[in-house]
Amino acid sequence: MTGKVLLVHGLLNADSWLRPLAARLRRQGFETELFGYSSLLDGPQRAVPRLVDRLRQSPADALLGHSLGGLIALESLRSAPDLVVPRVVCLGSPLRGSLTARNLAGRVCPAPACRAPRRRSASAAGPRRPRSGA
């Protein structure tokens, strides 16, 4: 085996969404596990401590996060610097913030009931930083 990879899904996905990628990694010799959370109901504020607990119980050699999952992976390691995870792979994660997510936030569901889940997920994306030279 080449190590254990814990896969973390993104916004509006379930852990099952990453099963095909997990299968490909297993064919390459990796042990894989999926980490699921409710991106709309719980958001990153609850997912981060759950991921930290999961990593304490079952350490991983790498975290692979898609979109919001990459942000959750990075925030988990930032909040628990004692955890040793040698590699983090972020696939399509808005590491510099997401203008699209902010623009869509008010258009997709402007109702008050939709604002809290969006805020929970958007807070993990962080503020948008201007590009150098802009």
TANORBEL-V754252 format. One line per field, one symbol per residue. burial: 1 if it has 16 or more other ideal C-beta (glycine too) atoms within 10 Angstrom, else 0. A space follows every 50 residues. Layout:
burial->???
This chain:
burial->00001111111010101100110010000101011110100011001100 11011000011111111111111111100100101001010011000100 1000100000000000110111011000000000
